[in-house]
């Protein structure tokens, strides 16, 4: 087990009507609130109205229109408001994109320079306004971690930063706010949550403990995703998806593990930066092809990992030989994504072969996959993207 | 899934030489340190000397001699020092008993009344001095939770309290500091850690996610306990035990679960209050007998829980009928405790039948087991204790 430091100070308030705690939570943080949200979905489900009613004693300024794969322009707009109006607290109401945008805004509000410095890793974020969120999508885990990912459209850049300062103070998680999430978005969110765990699990050094925690989380995500895409108002399924996704990115599932390099995320970041597709959709498409390639290229590393995954996640018969187990585990993974209704090819996601070379080059140049545990070079990246077509 | 609130602000610094971070950690908390420890074991392993060397720029006052099942006298002595010397931070160096004592001291230092008010639930602890610990025993999980348990010898009372204020700020966990823990203490610590998980797992409402997290933690504790009792300097085994035990009591493994009433802890608290035996030893003795009794008295509740545990923790064949699975799971649990060298009977732990009635009455009157998920009355409690003889 490797040395590590771990701490997640975020308080989760989870369950039906958890939002009733919002005024009390905000009261301890200030009076001037920047309310950040996306399109109209929070209005459709009555959440916007509920929040405004609860915030009647606060001074609320709004930053709306935050898009999936949140854009740097929204961050800049938010920072400007925070500085001009001396905002006390940033309240994100939405999914991971809204929370990520809010984190970058909160960091930028306490920084004299350009917030892109943090995203370009030219400066370290050391302070931020307090962040509170009301989650409406089970996917990114941003509600329980210290990371944010932001996209710059004109340069096809999608990059992130970590800072203890951007842990949400409180995350309000009411599974009922995800009842209206479409089957496709639900599936994409589950695929995102699964990928976070798989990226930590498919690595060189792990323990019986972390393996078991990861496997349990993946199994729970899969079982509950299958239910939620069919029964959108199944509270238990929505609740397990929400909770399991929250564990995805704060490191609790892989304490002491070595780092894999998060290859599928690296591959997908280019897809959603170039084509603005849903992150979870991109992950579901590339993951089985990444597995195929590393099983071929790094069999001594990949085979035992995928075989273990096949047995402990899919219940495959451990008496089979490791190669067969690994292959069947890849098939089962792809079959699961298909079963929950996700696109299986780039073509289905509206992406053709015209920019494969460009994206592969961008990934090879920017994502450090040559240093991943199962290293990938430009040719490998191109092969995975091409196989994904 | 039930509504819940969760937050564990403690920072874990885990691994070899983690203690080198101690001066920096303390520097942010103050200058005057109360160093709390137990007998001479931290001197034998050179840890005391190391701590004193690292604290050469601090003003250190010592509170030593904290016993297992920490006594209220130690707490009072510590509170007196904190108040008289305006201590800034309490540094616990030891196992769960030392940390629990330090928590009560830190709480008492910020309270005008008698700290027993918190333990008797007459007052709520709302502030405490900051607590930092260096852990030397994998067992209680006190290093990562907000609880402490204290004993009053003259009245055979053993009771605890919870407060957000007593989460350690930082816990320094170096598995090497547990290399010198005897096989018996190692086994008792693992049994304590296991019991924490089982008390959360054997309950009415749980989820696929929490079941999987609990099962993974129990499996990791069992596998690594078997190694550590034979190979005391096996770093990986010590590391997994330490980390897995840390998850025991902060609720992360059972988010959204209903509460079981922690019956085995309730039973054991009387044993260690009356006879001052190791908590983990008492738990290992009573647990299989508690399982036997509830399987007989509450089969509709206990049988499916124990059957699931048998399949997912011990790998029993799920094709067996549930009753057989439950019985075999109980046998496997008892066999495991025996395999790692724990006493299997109260007699082996030096306890005869002379105070069974008195202890049973004490438990029935004070532990609320009539309200546990699988309720126990006085006769049940007496039956479990008698079967444990």
Interface residues (C-beta under 8 A of the other chain):
Chain A: X1 X2 X3 X4 X5 X6 X7 X8 X9 X10 X11 X12 X13 X14 X15 X16 X17 X18 X175 X207 X208 X209 X211 X212 X213 X215 X216 X217 X219 X220 X223 X224 X235 X236 X239 X240 X243 X244 X252 X255 X256
Chain B: X1 X2 X3 X4 X5 X6 X7 X8 X9 X10 X11 X12 X13 X14 X15 X16 X17 X18 X175 X207 X208 X209 X211 X212 X213 X215 X216 X217 X219 X220 X223 X224 X235 X236 X239 X240 X243 X244 X252 X255 X256
